[in-house]
């Protein structure tokens, strides 16, 4: 990541190691970051949590070198504090909130549910006039910039407090009908 500053404005530039510019987003500290605005529209991976000022900690952003269980590094703690100051409540899993009723592994809010950028838990809002009601009506609207679908899995501790920990990942995969899949 490279910090560029000009006239008091600071921008972080992140280089993607994959064919998609959006995959690095899923490595950031928590789900309130898993959003982007592109020329075609707006995307949110966890819209119900983000709109409720809630977020899940991303285990991929934790320091795994010295501590068991893994803990956030100094830079991640500073970022989480910034979001706490903006009234976000960021937890390890949704079961930490008293009124949580998610279905473990099936709900979009569950950290141990495998997710992708085109699943029903995401919000896609195109910037095209006349297409307010259905994404099927929007020609060539894509929430990402790759011919592959971006999948992620937050993993971490089980929602019921069990001791098994599921490993997190971010990956690009071809659709089954995609000609790249056969290669």
C-alpha positions in Angstrom: 0.0 0.0 0.0 1.3 3.4 -0.9 0.2 6.7 0.7 -0.1 9.7 -1.7 -0.7 13.2 -0.2 -1.3 16.4 -2.1 -2.8 19.7 -0.8 -3.8 18.0 2.5 -5.7 15.2 0.8 -4.4 11.6 1.5 -5.1 8.6 -0.7 -4.0 5.1 -0.1 -3.1 3.2 -3.3 -3.4 -0.5 -3.1 -2.0 -2.8 -5.8 -3.8 -6.0 -6.6 -1.8 -9.2 -7.0 -4.7 -10.8 -9.0 -6.5 -10.0 -12.2 -9.2 -8.2 -10.2 -8.8 -4.7 -8.7 -11.4 -5.5 -6.0 -9.9 -8.6 -4.3 -7.6 -6.6 -2.0 -10.7 -5.0 -0.4 -11.5 -8.4 1.2 -8.2 -8.4 3.0 -8.9 -5.2 5.0 -9.6 -5.2 8.7 -13.4 -5.5 8.8 -16.6 -5.7 6.8 -17.4 -1.9 6.8 -14.5 -1.6 4.3 -16.0 -4.3 1.9 -17.7 -1.7 -0.3 -16.8 0.2 -3.4 -18.0 2.7 -5.9 -17.2 2.1 -9.6 -18.2 3.8 -12.8 -21.2 1.5 -13.2 -22.6 1.5 -9.6 -22.2 0.9 -5.9 -21.4 -2.4 -4.2 -21.7 -3.5 -0.6 -20.7 -7.0 0.6 -22.5 -6.6 4.0 -25.2 -4.0 3.5 -27.4 -5.0 6.5 -24.4 -4.8 8.9 -23.0 -1.6 7.4 -26.4 0.2 7.5 -26.8 -0.9 11.2 -23.3 0.5 11.9 -22.0 -3.0 12.6 -19.1 -4.9 11.2 -17.2 -8.2 11.5 -13.5 -8.4 12.1 -11.6 -10.0 9.3 -9.3 -12.8 10.5 -7.1 -12.2 7.5 -6.1 -8.9 9.0 -4.9 -10.4 12.3 -1.3 -10.9 13.4 -0.7 -14.7 13.4 2.9 -14.7 14.1 3.1 -14.2 17.8 -0.2 -14.7 19.5 -2.7 -17.5 19.9 -5.4 -16.6 19.4 -4.4 -14.2 16.6 -4.8 -10.5 17.6 -5.0 -7.3 15.5 -1.6 -5.6 14.9 -1.0 -1.9 15.8 -2.1 -0.6 12.4 -5.3 -2.7 12.4 -6.1 -1.6 16.0 -5.7 2.1 14.9 -8.1 1.5 11.9 -10.6 -0.3 14.2 -10.4 2.6 16.6 -11.1 5.1 13.8 -14.3 3.1 12.9 -15.3 2.9 16.6 -15.0 6.7 16.8 -17.4 6.8 13.9 -19.9 4.7 16.0 -19.3 1.3 14.3 -19.6 -1.7 16.5 -17.1 -4.3 15.1 -17.2 -7.9 16.6 -15.7 -11.3 15.8 -19.0 -12.8 14.9 -22.7 -11.7 14.9 -23.5 -13.9 17.9 -21.8 -11.2 20.0 -24.8 -8.9 19.5 -27.6 -9.6 21.8 -30.4 -9.3 19.2 -28.6 -11.5 16.6 -30.7 -14.2 15.0 -28.6 -15.2 12.0 -28.6 -18.8 10.8 -25.0 -20.1 11.1 -23.3 -20.9 7.8 -26.4 -19.9 5.8 -26.9 -16.2 6.6 -25.0 -13.6 4.6 -24.0 -12.1 8.0 -22.4 -15.3 9.2 -18.6 -15.2 9.0 -18.4 -18.9 8.3 -20.7 -18.7 5.3 -18.8 -18.7 1.9 -19.7 -15.5 0.1 -19.2 -14.1 -3.4 -19.7 -10.8 -5.1 -22.9 -11.9 -6.8 -24.7 -13.7 -3.9 -28.0 -12.5 -2.4 -26.3 -11.0 0.6 -24.6 -8.3 -1.4 -26.1 -5.0 -2.5 -25.6 -3.8 -6.1 -26.9 -0.4 -7.0 -26.4 0.6 -10.7 -26.0 4.3 -11.6 -28.2 3.9 -14.8 -31.4 5.9 -15.0 -34.5 3.9 -15.6 -33.2 0.8 -14.0 -34.3 1.3 -10.4 -36.3 -1.9 -10.0 -34.3 -4.9 -11.4 -30.6 -5.6 -12.0 -31.6 -8.0 -14.8 -32.7 -5.0 -16.8 -29.2 -3.4 -16.6 -27.1 -4.3 -19.6 -23.6 -5.5 -18.8 -23.7 -4.4 -15.1 -21.0 -6.1 -13.1 -20.0 -5.4 -9.6 -16.3 -6.3 -10.3 -13.8 -6.0 -13.0 -12.7 -9.5 -13.7 -14.0 -12.4 -15.8 -13.8 -14.5 -12.6 -16.1 -14.3 -9.6 -14.5 -13.1 -6.3 -15.2 -15.5 -3.4 -14.3 -14.9 0.2 -14.8 -16.7 3.5 -14.1 -14.8 6.8 -13.8 -17.9 8.9 -12.6 -17.5 12.4 -14.3 -19.0 15.5 -17.6 -20.8 15.1 -20.7 -18.7 15.9 -21.7 -21.0 18.8 -18.4 -20.5 20.5 -17.0 -23.9 19.5 -13.2 -24.3 19.5 -12.8 -25.2 15.9 -11.5 -22.3 13.8 -12.2 -22.2 10.1 -9.4 -20.7 7.9 -10.2 -17.5 5.9 -9.6 -17.1 2.2 -10.2 -14.8 -0.8 -10.1 -16.3 -4.3 -11.1 -15.8 -7.9 -13.0 -18.6 -9.5 -14.5 -19.0 -13.0 -18.1 -19.6 -13.5 -18.9 -23.2 -14.5 -20.2 -22.0 -17.9 -17.1 -19.8 -18.5 -14.7 -21.0 -21.2 -11.8 -20.2 -18.8 -13.1 -22.9 -16.4 -12.3 -25.7 -18.8 -8.6 -24.6 -19.2 
